[in-house]
Amino acid sequence: MSERFVIVLQSVPDPVTQERLEDMGFFRDPVDRVWSRFCSKSEVEVVGTWLKNHRLEHRVARAQGRGMRKKYPCLTDLLLRSDGGSPTSCALCGMTGVFCRKWVEGDDTDSIDYPAQLSFYMCGQCVQSRMSPHPRLYVPAEDAL
């Protein structure tokens, strides 16, 4: 497992910059109530330079929670199907006969590179209504290879 870092904004972005930050992977952390982004060591300097050029104060620290899933709620705790579902059966809502995509649940540092990673199938309806507003990172399984 590679080391992960967190970049935390210490200044409040204007609405236009906020949209750019979201496009870059920043999110409003519901627990700590700050804008933050998890990244690898190679990304820290590039993102830090961008923030500095846009006059956004920030700090960088080692991310806590590598391989853990405790800080944010997990959709895997809400599965109706304990077997993880299938390509035609959603594990989250239990609906059958629909196209489902396999998703990998990220850890507390938004990484999917951890031992015994959890994955399950989810239908498009659950992706839009339950995963999109969720604070934890989920990555399509085919992107995780």
N, CA, C and O atoms as a GROMACS GRO file, in nm:
protein
  580
    1MET      N    1   0.085  -0.119   0.000
    1MET     CA    2   0.000   0.000   0.000
    1MET      C    3   0.089   0.124   0.000
    1MET      O    4   0.177   0.139   0.085
    2SER      N    5   0.065   0.211  -0.094
    2SER     CA    6   0.142   0.334  -0.102
    2SER      C    7   0.089   0.436  -0.001
    2SER      O    8  -0.027   0.431   0.040
    3GLU      N    9   0.175   0.527   0.038
    3GLU     CA   10   0.139   0.629   0.136
    3GLU      C   11   0.041   0.728   0.075
    3GLU      O   12   0.052   0.762  -0.043
    4ARG      N   13  -0.055   0.774   0.154
    4ARG     CA   14  -0.155   0.870   0.108
    4ARG      C   15  -0.143   0.998   0.189
    4ARG      O   16  -0.102   0.996   0.305
    5PHE      N   17  -0.177   1.110   0.126
    5PHE     CA   18  -0.172   1.240   0.189
    5PHE      C   19  -0.308   1.307   0.177
    5PHE      O   20  -0.388   1.272   0.091
    6VAL      N   21  -0.332   1.403   0.263
    6VAL     CA   22  -0.455   1.482   0.256
    6VAL      C   23  -0.416   1.629   0.247
    6VAL      O   24  -0.331   1.677   0.321
    7ILE      N   25  -0.481   1.698   0.155
    7ILE     CA   26  -0.463   1.843   0.141
    7ILE      C   27  -0.589   1.908   0.194
    7ILE      O   28  -0.699   1.878   0.147
    8VAL      N   29  -0.574   1.995   0.292
    8VAL     CA   30  -0.688   2.060   0.356
    8VAL      C   31  -0.680   2.210   0.332
    8VAL      O   32  -0.578   2.273   0.362
    9LEU      N   33  -0.787   2.268   0.279
    9LEU     CA   34  -0.790   2.412   0.258
    9LEU      C   35  -0.809   2.483   0.390
    9LEU      O   36  -0.887   2.439   0.475
   10GLN      N   37  -0.737   2.593   0.406
   10GLN     CA   38  -0.750   2.674   0.527
   10GLN      C   39  -0.815   2.808   0.495
   10GLN      O   40  -0.833   2.892   0.583
   11SER      N   41  -0.851   2.827   0.370
   11SER     CA   42  -0.924   2.947   0.330
   11SER      C   43  -1.050   2.902   0.257
   11SER      O   44  -1.058   2.790   0.207
   12VAL      N   45  -1.148   2.990   0.251
   12VAL     CA   46  -1.277   2.957   0.191
   12VAL      C   47  -1.275   2.995   0.044
   12VAL      O   48  -1.249   3.111   0.010
   13PRO      N   49  -1.302   2.899  -0.047
   13PRO     CA   50  -1.300   2.930  -0.190
   13PRO      C   51  -1.429   3.001  -0.233
   13PRO      O   52  -1.536   2.980  -0.178
   14ASP      N   53  -1.414   3.088  -0.336
   14ASP     CA   54  -1.534   3.150  -0.393
   14ASP      C   55  -1.608   3.043  -0.474
   14ASP      O   56  -1.551   2.938  -0.502
   15PRO      N   57  -1.734   3.068  -0.512
   15PRO     CA   58  -1.814   2.965  -0.580
   15PRO      C   59  -1.753   2.913  -0.711
   15PRO      O   60  -1.763   2.793  -0.739
   16VAL      N   61  -1.690   2.997  -0.789
   16VAL     CA   62  -1.629   2.952  -0.915
   16VAL      C   63  -1.510   2.862  -0.886
   16VAL      O   64  -1.495   2.756  -0.948
   17THR      N   65  -1.426   2.903  -0.794
   17THR     CA   66  -1.310   2.821  -0.756
   17THR      C   67  -1.356   2.691  -0.692
   17THR      O   68  -1.293   2.587  -0.711
   18GLN      N   69  -1.463   2.696  -0.617
   18GLN     CA   70  -1.517   2.577  -0.553
   18GLN      C   71  -1.553   2.471  -0.660
   18GLN      O   72  -1.526   2.352  -0.641
   19GLU      N   73  -1.612   2.515  -0.770
   19GLU     CA   74  -1.644   2.420  -0.877
   19GLU      C   75  -1.517   2.358  -0.936
   19GLU      O   76  -1.514   2.239  -0.964
   20ARG      N   77  -1.415   2.439  -0.954
   20ARG     CA   78  -1.287   2.388  -1.003
   20ARG      C   79  -1.228   2.286  -0.906
   20ARG      O   80  -1.177   2.181  -0.946
   21LEU      N   81  -1.236   2.318  -0.777
   21LEU     CA   82  -1.184   2.228  -0.674
   21LEU      C   83  -1.257   2.093  -0.678
   21LEU      O   84  -1.194   1.988  -0.666
   22GLU      N   85  -1.387   2.098  -0.693
   22GLU     CA   86  -1.465   1.974  -0.700
   22GLU      C   87  -1.423   1.892  -0.821
   22GLU      O   88  -1.415   1.769  -0.814
   23ASP      N   89  -1.397   1.959  -0.934
   23ASP     CA   90  -1.349   1.889  -1.054
   23ASP      C   91  -1.213   1.825  -1.030
   23ASP      O   92  -1.179   1.724  -1.093
   24MET      N   93  -1.134   1.883  -0.940
   24MET     CA   94  -1.000   1.830  -0.909
   24MET      C   95  -1.005   1.721  -0.802
   24MET      O   96  -0.901   1.664  -0.768
   25GLY      N   97  -1.123   1.691  -0.749
   25GLY     CA   98  -1.135   1.585  -0.649
   25GLY      C   99  -1.148   1.633  -0.506
   25GLY      O  100  -1.150   1.551  -0.415
   26PHE      N  101  -1.156   1.765  -0.483
   26PHE     CA  102  -1.179   1.815  -0.348
   26PHE      C  103  -1.325   1.793  -0.310
   26PHE      O  104  -1.413   1.793  -0.397
   27PHE      N  105  -1.350   1.774  -0.184
   27PHE     CA  106  -1.487   1.758  -0.135
   27PHE      C  107  -1.499   1.825   0.000
   27PHE      O  108  -1.401   1.842   0.072
   28ARG      N  109  -1.621   1.862   0.033
   28ARG     CA  110  -1.649   1.922   0.164
   28ARG      C  111  -1.665   1.806   0.261
   28ARG      O  112  -1.764   1.733   0.257
   29ASP      N  113  -1.567   1.790   0.348
   29ASP     CA  114  -1.566   1.680   0.444
   29ASP      C  115  -1.677   1.703   0.547
   29ASP      O  116  -1.672   1.800   0.623
   30PRO      N  117  -1.778   1.615   0.552
   30PRO     CA  118  -1.890   1.636   0.644
   30PRO      C  119  -1.851   1.619   0.791
   30PRO      O  120  -1.920   1.670   0.880
   31VAL      N  121  -1.743   1.547   0.817
   31VAL     CA  122  -1.700   1.524   0.955
   31VAL      C  123  -1.618   1.642   1.006
   31VAL      O  124  -1.648   1.697   1.113
   32ASP      N  125  -1.515   1.682   0.930
   32ASP     CA  126  -1.426   1.789   0.973
   32ASP      C  127  -1.471   1.928   0.926
   32ASP      O  128  -1.415   2.029   0.970
   33ARG      N  129  -1.571   1.933   0.838
   33ARG     CA  130  -1.627   2.059   0.786
   33ARG      C  131  -1.522   2.148   0.720
   33ARG      O  132  -1.518   2.269   0.742
   34VAL      N  133  -1.438   2.086   0.637
   34VAL     CA  134  -1.337   2.158   0.560
   34VAL      C  135  -1.334   2.100   0.419
   34VAL      O  136  -1.384   1.991   0.394
   35TRP      N  137  -1.276   2.177   0.327
   35TRP     CA  138  -1.253   2.126   0.192
   35TRP      C  139  -1.123   2.048   0.195
   35TRP      O  140  -1.020   2.099   0.240
   36SER      N  141  -1.126   1.924   0.147
   36SER     CA  142  -1.005   1.843   0.147
   36SER      C  143  -1.000   1.752   0.026
   36SER      O  144  -1.099   1.733  -0.046
   37ARG      N  145  -0.881   1.695   0.005
   37ARG     CA  146  -0.859   1.603  -0.107
   37ARG      C  147  -0.750   1.506  -0.067
   37ARG      O  148  -0.645   1.547  -0.016
   38PHE      N  149  -0.774   1.379  -0.090
   38PHE     CA  150  -0.672   1.277  -0.067
   38PHE      C  151  -0.593   1.259  -0.194
   38PHE      O  152  -0.649   1.269  -0.304
   39CYS      N  153  -0.464   1.232  -0.181
   39CYS     CA  154  -0.382   1.215  -0.300
   39CYS      C  155  -0.255   1.136  -0.267
   39CYS      O  156  -0.223   1.111  -0.151
   40SER      N  157  -0.186   1.099  -0.373
   40SER     CA  158  -0.058   1.031  -0.357
   40SER      C  159   0.052   1.136  -0.342
   40SER      O  160   0.028   1.255  -0.362
   41LYS      N  161   0.170   1.090  -0.307
   41LYS     CA  162   0.282   1.182  -0.287
   41LYS      C  163   0.315   1.260  -0.414
   41LYS      O  164   0.351   1.377  -0.407
   42SER      N  165   0.303   1.195  -0.530
   42SER     CA  166   0.336   1.261  -0.656
   42SER      C  167   0.239   1.374  -0.692
   42SER      O  168   0.274   1.464  -0.768
   43GLU      N  169   0.118   1.372  -0.638
   43GLU     CA  170   0.019   1.475  -0.668
   43GLU      C  171   0.029   1.597  -0.576
   43GLU      O  172  -0.020   1.705  -0.611
   44VAL      N  173   0.091   1.582  -0.461
   44VAL     CA  174   0.094   1.688  -0.361
   44VAL      C  175   0.152   1.818  -0.417
   44VAL      O  176   0.093   1.924  -0.399
   45GLU      N  177   0.265   1.811  -0.483
   45GLU     CA  178   0.331   1.932  -0.532
   45GLU      C  179   0.250   2.000  -0.642
   45GLU      O  180   0.237   2.122  -0.642
   46VAL      N  181   0.195   1.923  -0.734
   46VAL     CA  182   0.117   1.979  -0.845
   46VAL      C  183  -0.008   2.050  -0.793
   46VAL      O  184  -0.036   2.164  -0.831
   47VAL      N  185  -0.082   1.984  -0.706
   47VAL     CA  186  -0.204   2.043  -0.650
   47VAL      C  187  -0.169   2.162  -0.562
   47VAL      O  188  -0.237   2.264  -0.566
   48GLY      N  189  -0.062   2.150  -0.483
   48GLY     CA  190  -0.019   2.260  -0.397
   48GLY      C  191   0.017   2.385  -0.477
   48GLY      O  192  -0.016   2.496  -0.436
   49THR      N  193   0.084   2.367  -0.589
   49THR     CA  194   0.120   2.479  -0.676
   49THR      C  195  -0.006   2.546  -0.730
   49THR      O  196  -0.015   2.669  -0.733
   50TRP      N  197  -0.103   2.466  -0.774
   50TRP     CA  198  -0.228   2.522  -0.825
   50TRP      C  199  -0.298   2.603  -0.717
   50TRP      O  200  -0.346   2.714  -0.743
   51LEU      N  201  -0.306   2.548  -0.596
   51LEU     CA  202  -0.371   2.620  -0.486
   51LEU      C  203  -0.298   2.751  -0.454
   51LEU      O  204  -0.362   2.854  -0.431
   52LYS      N  205  -0.167   2.746  -0.454
   52LYS     CA  206  -0.087   2.866  -0.426
   52LYS      C  207  -0.111   2.972  -0.533
   52LYS      O  208  -0.125   3.091  -0.502
   53ASN      N  209  -0.116   2.930  -0.660
   53ASN     CA  210  -0.142   3.024  -0.769
   53ASN      C  211  -0.281   3.088  -0.761
   53ASN      O  212  -0.303   3.196  -0.814
   54HIS      N  213  -0.374   3.020  -0.695
   54HIS     CA  214  -0.509   3.072  -0.678
   54HIS      C  215  -0.531   3.131  -0.538
   54HIS      O  216  -0.645   3.153  -0.495
   55ARG      N  217  -0.421   3.155  -0.470
   55ARG     CA  218  -0.420   3.219  -0.338
   55ARG      C  219  -0.510   3.147  -0.235
   55ARG      O  220  -0.585   3.210  -0.160
   56LEU      N  221  -0.500   3.015  -0.235
   56LEU     CA  222  -0.575   2.935  -0.138
   56LEU      C  223  -0.478   2.875  -0.038
   56LEU      O  224  -0.395   2.791  -0.073
   57GLU      N  225  -0.490   2.917   0.086
   57GLU     CA  226  -0.406   2.863   0.192
   57GLU      C  227  -0.445   2.718   0.217
   57GLU      O  228  -0.563   2.683   0.216
   58HIS      N  229  -0.346   2.634   0.240
   58HIS     CA  230  -0.373   2.493   0.262
   58HIS      C  231  -0.261   2.431   0.345
   58HIS      O  232  -0.154   2.490   0.364
   59ARG      N  233  -0.289   2.312   0.393
   59ARG     CA  234  -0.187   2.235   0.464
   59ARG      C  235  -0.191   2.092   0.411
   59ARG      O  236  -0.294   2.044   0.365
   60VAL      N  237  -0.078   2.027   0.418
   60VAL     CA  238  -0.064   1.889   0.372
   60VAL      C  239  -0.024   1.803   0.491
   60VAL      O  240   0.064   1.840   0.569
   61ALA      N  241  -0.088   1.689   0.505
   61ALA     CA  242  -0.055   1.596   0.613
   61ALA      C  243  -0.068   1.453   0.563
   61ALA      O  244  -0.132   1.426   0.461
   62ARG      N  245  -0.007   1.362   0.636
   62ARG     CA  246  -0.026   1.221   0.603
   62ARG      C  247  -0.171   1.185   0.635
   62ARG      O  248  -0.224   1.222   0.740
   63ALA      N  249  -0.234   1.114   0.544
   63ALA     CA  250  -0.374   1.076   0.562
   63ALA      C  251  -0.385   0.964   0.665
   63ALA      O  252  -0.309   0.868   0.662
   64GLN      N  253  -0.478   0.978   0.755
   64GLN     CA  254  -0.505   0.876   0.855
   64GLN      C  255  -0.618   0.786   0.804
   64GLN      O  256  -0.709   0.834   0.736
   65GLY      N  257  -0.613   0.660   0.837
   65GLY     CA  258  -0.720   0.568   0.800
   65GLY      C  259  -0.687   0.479   0.683
   65GLY      O  260  -0.778   0.426   0.618
   66ARG      N  261  -0.560   0.462   0.654
   66ARG     CA  262  -0.518   0.377   0.542
   66ARG      C  263  -0.567   0.235   0.566
   66ARG      O  264  -0.531   0.173   0.666
   67GLY      N  265  -0.647   0.183   0.475
   67GLY     CA  266  -0.700   0.048   0.486
   67GLY      C  267  -0.818   0.034   0.579
   67GLY      O  268  -0.872  -0.076   0.596
   68MET      N  269  -0.861   0.145   0.642
   68MET     CA  270  -0.974   0.140   0.735
   68MET      C  271  -1.099   0.201   0.671
   68MET      O  272  -1.089   0.280   0.576
   69ARG      N  273  -1.213   0.165   0.722
   69ARG     CA  274  -1.340   0.220   0.675
   69ARG      C  275  -1.426   0.257   0.796
   69ARG      O  276  -1.532   0.199   0.818
   70LYS      N  277  -1.377   0.353   0.873
   70LYS     CA  278  -1.445   0.392   0.997
   70LYS      C  279  -1.496   0.535   0.997
   70LYS      O  280  -1.597   0.565   1.060
   71LYS      N  281  -1.427   0.625   0.926
   71LYS     CA  282  -1.459   0.767   0.935
   71LYS      C  283  -1.594   0.802   0.873
   71LYS      O  284  -1.670   0.880   0.930
   72TYR      N  285  -1.622   0.747   0.758
   72TYR     CA  286  -1.747   0.776   0.688
   72TYR      C  287  -1.835   0.652   0.686
   72TYR      O  288  -1.785   0.540   0.698
   73PRO      N  289  -1.966   0.670   0.672
   73PRO     CA  290  -2.053   0.553   0.660
   73PRO      C  291  -2.018   0.473   0.534
   73PRO      O  292  -1.965   0.528   0.438
   74CYS      N  293  -2.048   0.346   0.536
   74CYS     CA  294  -2.017   0.258   0.422
   74CYS      C  295  -2.146   0.202   0.363
   74CYS      O  296  -2.233   0.154   0.436
   75LEU      N  297  -2.158   0.208   0.233
   75LEU     CA  298  -2.274   0.149   0.168
   75LEU      C  299  -2.273  -0.003   0.184
   75LEU      O  300  -2.379  -0.065   0.182
   76THR      N  301  -2.157  -0.063   0.201
   76THR     CA  302  -2.151  -0.208   0.219
   76THR      C  303  -2.220  -0.251   0.349
   76THR      O  304  -2.258  -0.368   0.362
   77ASP      N  305  -2.236  -0.161   0.443
   77ASP     CA  306  -2.309  -0.194   0.566
   77ASP      C  307  -2.460  -0.196   0.544
   77ASP      O  308  -2.534  -0.246   0.628
   78LEU      N  309  -2.506  -0.143   0.429
   78LEU     CA  310  -2.648  -0.132   0.400
   78LEU      C  311  -2.696  -0.231   0.295
   78LEU      O  312  -2.812  -0.226   0.254
   79LEU      N  313  -2.610  -0.322   0.250
   79LEU     CA  314  -2.645  -0.413   0.142
   79LEU      C  315  -2.761  -0.505   0.182
   79LEU      O  316  -2.762  -0.561   0.292
   80LEU      N  317  -2.858  -0.518   0.091
   80LEU     CA  318  -2.967  -0.613   0.113
   80LEU      C  319  -2.925  -0.754   0.073
   80LEU      O  320  -2.978  -0.853   0.124
   81ARG      N  321  -2.829  -0.762  -0.017
   81ARG     CA  322  -2.777  -0.892  -0.061
   81ARG      C  323  -2.635  -0.908  -0.010
   81ARG      O  324  -2.545  -0.836  -0.054
   82SER      N  325  -2.614  -0.998   0.080
   82SER     CA  326  -2.481  -1.018   0.139
   82SER      C  327  -2.382  -1.081   0.042
   82SER      O  328  -2.262  -1.078   0.067
   83ASP      N  329  -2.432  -1.139  -0.068
   83ASP     CA  330  -2.342  -1.200  -0.166
   83ASP      C  331  -2.281  -1.099  -0.262
   83ASP      O  332  -2.201  -1.136  -0.347
   84GLY      N  333  -2.317  -0.972  -0.251
   84GLY     CA  334  -2.261  -0.866  -0.335
   84GLY      C  335  -2.336  -0.842  -0.464
   84GLY      O  336  -2.296  -0.756  -0.543
   85GLY      N  337  -2.444  -0.916  -0.487
   85GLY     CA  338  -2.522  -0.896  -0.608
   85GLY      C  339  -2.460  -0.961  -0.729
   85GLY      O  340  -2.371  -1.045  -0.718
   86SER      N  341  -2.509  -0.920  -0.847
   86SER     CA  342  -2.460  -0.976  -0.973
   86SER      C  343  -2.480  -0.871  -1.083
   86SER      O  344  -2.536  -0.765  -1.057
   87PRO      N  345  -2.434  -0.899  -1.204
   87PRO     CA  346  -2.453  -0.802  -1.312
   87PRO      C  347  -2.600  -0.770  -1.343
   87PRO      O  348  -2.629  -0.671  -1.410
   88THR      N  349  -2.692  -0.852  -1.293
   88THR     CA  350  -2.835  -0.824  -1.314
   88THR      C  351  -2.913  -0.813  -1.183
   88THR      O  352  -3.036  -0.818  -1.184
   89SER      N  353  -2.843  -0.798  -1.072
   89SER     CA  354  -2.909  -0.789  -0.942
   89SER      C  355  -2.833  -0.693  -0.850
   89SER      O  356  -2.716  -0.716  -0.819
   90CYS      N  357  -2.900  -0.586  -0.807
   90CYS     CA  358  -2.839  -0.483  -0.723
   90CYS      C  359  -2.827  -0.531  -0.578
   90CYS      O  360  -2.926  -0.573  -0.519
   91ALA      N  361  -2.709  -0.526  -0.524
   91ALA     CA  362  -2.686  -0.568  -0.385
   91ALA      C  363  -2.739  -0.465  -0.286
   91ALA      O  364  -2.768  -0.500  -0.171
   92LEU      N  365  -2.753  -0.340  -0.328
   92LEU     CA  366  -2.794  -0.234  -0.236
   92LEU      C  367  -2.946  -0.227  -0.218
   92LEU      O  368  -2.995  -0.218  -0.105
   93CYS      N  369  -3.021  -0.232  -0.329
   93CYS     CA  370  -3.168  -0.223  -0.318
   93CYS      C  371  -3.235  -0.358  -0.338
   93CYS      O  372  -3.353  -0.373  -0.306
   94GLY      N  373  -3.162  -0.457  -0.392
   94GLY     CA  374  -3.217  -0.590  -0.412
   94GLY      C  375  -3.293  -0.609  -0.542
   94GLY      O  376  -3.343  -0.718  -0.569
   95MET      N  377  -3.302  -0.505  -0.625
   95MET     CA  378  -3.376  -0.516  -0.750
   95MET      C  379  -3.307  -0.616  -0.844
   95MET      O  380  -3.184  -0.617  -0.855
   96THR      N  381  -3.387  -0.698  -0.912
   96THR     CA  382  -3.333  -0.796  -1.006
   96THR      C  383  -3.379  -0.762  -1.147
   96THR      O  384  -3.475  -0.687  -1.166
   97GLY      N  385  -3.309  -0.817  -1.246
   97GLY     CA  386  -3.344  -0.794  -1.385
   97GLY      C  387  -3.304  -0.658  -1.438
   97GLY      O  388  -3.359  -0.612  -1.538
   98VAL      N  389  -3.208  -0.591  -1.372
   98VAL     CA  390  -3.159  -0.460  -1.417
   98VAL      C  391  -3.008  -0.468  -1.438
   98VAL      O  392  -2.940  -0.551  -1.376
   99PHE      N  393  -2.956  -0.382  -1.524
   99PHE     CA  394  -2.812  -0.378  -1.544
   99PHE      C  395  -2.746  -0.320  -1.419
   99PHE      O  396  -2.788  -0.216  -1.368
  100CYS      N  397  -2.644  -0.388  -1.370
  100CYS     CA  398  -2.570  -0.341  -1.252
  100CYS      C  399  -2.422  -0.340  -1.282
  100CYS      O  400  -2.371  -0.423  -1.358
  101ARG      N  401  -2.355  -0.246  -1.223
  101ARG     CA  402  -2.210  -0.232  -1.240
  101ARG      C  403  -2.144  -0.265  -1.107
  101ARG      O  404  -2.198  -0.236  -1.000
  102LYS      N  405  -2.026  -0.327  -1.115
  102LYS     CA  406  -1.953  -0.362  -0.994
  102LYS      C  407  -1.870  -0.243  -0.948
  102LYS      O  408  -1.800  -0.180  -1.028
  103TRP      N  409  -1.879  -0.211  -0.818
  103TRP     CA  410  -1.809  -0.097  -0.759
  103TRP      C  411  -1.719  -0.145  -0.646
  103TRP      O  412  -1.752  -0.239  -0.575
  104VAL      N  413  -1.605  -0.078  -0.631
  104VAL     CA  414  -1.511  -0.106  -0.522
  104VAL      C  415  -1.520   0.009  -0.422
  104VAL      O  416  -1.516   0.126  -0.460
  105GLU      N  417  -1.532  -0.026  -0.294
  105GLU     CA  418  -1.544   0.074  -0.189
  105GLU      C  419  -1.406   0.121  -0.145
  105GLU      O  420  -1.319   0.039  -0.113
  106GLY      N  421  -1.385   0.253  -0.142
  106GLY     CA  422  -1.258   0.309  -0.099
  106GLY      C  423  -1.244   0.308   0.052
  106GLY      O  424  -1.342   0.296   0.125
  107ASP      N  425  -1.120   0.322   0.098
  107ASP     CA  426  -1.096   0.330   0.243
  107ASP      C  427  -1.110   0.475   0.290
  107ASP      O  428  -1.155   0.560   0.214
  108ASP      N  429  -1.072   0.502   0.412
  108ASP     CA  430  -1.087   0.637   0.468
  108ASP      C  431  -0.994   0.740   0.406
  108ASP      O  432  -1.005   0.859   0.434
  109THR      N  433  -0.901   0.695   0.320
  109THR     CA  434  -0.813   0.788   0.250
  109THR      C  435  -0.846   0.795   0.101
  109THR      O  436  -0.764   0.840   0.021
  110ASP      N  437  -0.964   0.751   0.063
  110ASP     CA  438  -1.009   0.747  -0.077
  110ASP      C  439  -0.919   0.662  -0.165
  110ASP      O  440  -0.898   0.695  -0.282
  111SER      N  441  -0.867   0.555  -0.111
  111SER     CA  442  -0.784   0.463  -0.188
  111SER      C  443  -0.857   0.330  -0.200
  111SER      O  444  -0.925   0.286  -0.107
  112ILE      N  445  -0.842   0.265  -0.315
  112ILE     CA  446  -0.899   0.132  -0.331
  112ILE      C  447  -0.790   0.026  -0.323
  112ILE      O  448  -0.816  -0.092  -0.343
  113ASP      N  449  -0.669   0.068  -0.294
  113ASP     CA  450  -0.555  -0.022  -0.281
  113ASP      C  451  -0.535  -0.056  -0.133
  113ASP      O  452  -0.448   0.000  -0.066
  114TYR      N  453  -0.616  -0.150  -0.084
  114TYR     CA  454  -0.604  -0.195   0.054
  114TYR      C  455  -0.641  -0.343   0.060
  114TYR      O  456  -0.715  -0.391  -0.026
  115PRO      N  457  -0.591  -0.416   0.159
  115PRO     CA  458  -0.620  -0.560   0.169
  115PRO      C  459  -0.770  -0.587   0.184
  115PRO      O  460  -0.841  -0.512   0.252
  116ALA      N  461  -0.815  -0.692   0.122
  116ALA     CA  462  -0.955  -0.737   0.132
  116ALA      C  463  -1.054  -0.625   0.096
  116ALA      O  464  -1.153  -0.604   0.166
  117GLN      N  465  -1.025  -0.554  -0.014
  117GLN     CA  466  -1.116  -0.447  -0.055
  117GLN      C  467  -1.255  -0.504  -0.081
  117GLN      O  468  -1.270  -0.617  -0.126
  118LEU      N  469  -1.355  -0.423  -0.051
  118LEU     CA  470  -1.494  -0.466  -0.065
  118LEU      C  471  -1.550  -0.417  -0.198
  118LEU      O  472  -1.526  -0.304  -0.239
  119SER      N  473  -1.625  -0.504  -0.263
  119SER     CA  474  -1.689  -0.466  -0.388
  119SER      C  475  -1.829  -0.526  -0.393
  119SER      O  476  -1.858  -0.626  -0.327
  120PHE      N  477  -1.915  -0.463  -0.471
  120PHE     CA  478  -2.052  -0.510  -0.485
  120PHE      C  479  -2.114  -0.449  -0.611
  120PHE      O  480  -2.062  -0.352  -0.666
  121TYR      N  481  -2.225  -0.507  -0.656
  121TYR     CA  482  -2.296  -0.459  -0.774
  121TYR      C  483  -2.404  -0.360  -0.734
  121TYR      O  484  -2.474  -0.379  -0.634
  122MET      N  485  -2.417  -0.254  -0.814
  122MET     CA  486  -2.516  -0.150  -0.785
  122MET      C  487  -2.585  -0.108  -0.915
  122MET      O  488  -2.519  -0.091  -1.018
  123CYS      N  489  -2.717  -0.092  -0.911
  123CYS     CA  490  -2.793  -0.047  -1.028
  123CYS      C  491  -2.777   0.105  -1.046
  123CYS      O  492  -2.734   0.174  -0.954
  124GLY      N  493  -2.813   0.154  -1.162
  124GLY     CA  494  -2.801   0.297  -1.193
  124GLY      C  495  -2.882   0.384  -1.099
  124GLY      O  496  -2.839   0.494  -1.063
  125GLN      N  497  -2.999   0.337  -1.058
  125GLN     CA  498  -3.084   0.413  -0.966
  125GLN      C  499  -3.013   0.435  -0.832
  125GLN      O  500  -3.018   0.545  -0.777
  126CYS      N  501  -2.949   0.332  -0.780
  126CYS     CA  502  -2.877   0.344  -0.652
  126CYS      C  503  -2.751   0.430  -0.667
  126CYS      O  504  -2.713   0.501  -0.575
  127VAL      N  505  -2.687   0.422  -0.784
  127VAL     CA  506  -2.569   0.505  -0.808
  127VAL      C  507  -2.608   0.652  -0.797
  127VAL      O  508  -2.539   0.730  -0.732
  128GLN      N  509  -2.718   0.690  -0.860
  128GLN     CA  510  -2.762   0.830  -0.858
  128GLN      C  511  -2.818   0.873  -0.724
  128GLN      O  512  -2.784   0.981  -0.675
  129SER      N  513  -2.901   0.791  -0.664
  129SER     CA  514  -2.970   0.835  -0.543
  129SER      C  515  -2.893   0.810  -0.413
  129SER      O  516  -2.910   0.885  -0.316
  130ARG      N  517  -2.807   0.708  -0.410
  130ARG     CA  518  -2.742   0.674  -0.284
  130ARG      C  519  -2.590   0.689  -0.285
  130ARG      O  520  -2.532   0.726  -0.184
  131MET      N  521  -2.526   0.661  -0.400
  131MET     CA  522  -2.381   0.670  -0.402
  131MET      C  523  -2.332   0.811  -0.431
  131MET      O  524  -2.238   0.858  -0.366
  132SER      N  525  -2.393   0.880  -0.526
  132SER     CA  526  -2.345   1.012  -0.566
  132SER      C  527  -2.336   1.110  -0.449
  132SER      O  528  -2.235   1.180  -0.437
  133PRO      N  529  -2.437   1.118  -0.361
  133PRO     CA  530  -2.424   1.212  -0.248
  133PRO      C  531  -2.341   1.157  -0.132
  133PRO      O  532  -2.324   1.226  -0.031
  134HIS      N  533  -2.290   1.036  -0.145
  134HIS     CA  534  -2.221   0.971  -0.036
  134HIS      C  535  -2.078   1.023  -0.022
  134HIS      O  536  -2.012   1.046  -0.124
  135PRO      N  537  -2.027   1.042   0.101
  135PRO     CA  538  -1.892   1.098   0.119
  135PRO      C  539  -1.777   1.001   0.089
  135PRO      O  540  -1.665   1.045   0.063
  136ARG      N  541  -1.804   0.872   0.091
  136ARG     CA  542  -1.697   0.775   0.068
  136ARG      C  543  -1.676   0.756  -0.082
  136ARG      O  544  -1.770   0.766  -0.160
  137LEU      N  545  -1.552   0.727  -0.121
  137LEU     CA  546  -1.518   0.705  -0.262
  137LEU      C  547  -1.557   0.564  -0.305
  137LEU      O  548  -1.531   0.467  -0.235
  138TYR      N  549  -1.621   0.555  -0.423
  138TYR     CA  550  -1.652   0.428  -0.487
  138TYR      C  551  -1.600   0.436  -0.630
  138TYR      O  552  -1.622   0.537  -0.699
  139VAL      N  553  -1.532   0.332  -0.676
  139VAL     CA  554  -1.471   0.330  -0.808
  139VAL      C  555  -1.526   0.209  -0.885
  139VAL      O  556  -1.535   0.100  -0.829
  140PRO      N  557  -1.562   0.228  -1.013
  140PRO     CA  558  -1.604   0.111  -1.091
  140PRO      C  559  -1.494   0.006  -1.090
  140PRO      O  560  -1.376   0.039  -1.104
  141ALA      N  561  -1.531  -0.119  -1.073
  141ALA     CA  562  -1.433  -0.227  -1.059
  141ALA      C  563  -1.342  -0.238  -1.180
  141ALA      O  564  -1.225  -0.272  -1.165
  142GLU      N  565  -1.393  -0.212  -1.300
  142GLU     CA  566  -1.307  -0.223  -1.418
  142GLU      C  567  -1.198  -0.117  -1.419
  142GLU      O  568  -1.094  -0.137  -1.481
  143ASP      N  569  -1.220  -0.003  -1.351
  143ASP     CA  570  -1.118   0.100  -1.338
  143ASP      C  571  -1.016   0.068  -1.231
  143ASP      O  572  -0.910   0.129  -1.225
  144ALA      N  573  -1.049  -0.028  -1.145
  144ALA     CA  574  -0.962  -0.062  -1.031
  144ALA      C  575  -0.859  -0.168  -1.065
  144ALA      O  576  -0.774  -0.200  -0.982
  145LEU      N  577  -0.865  -0.222  -1.186
  145LEU     CA  578  -0.772  -0.330  -1.222
  145LEU      C  579  -0.632  -0.282  -1.238
  145LEU      O  580  -0.542  -0.360  -1.268
   0.00000   0.00000   0.00000
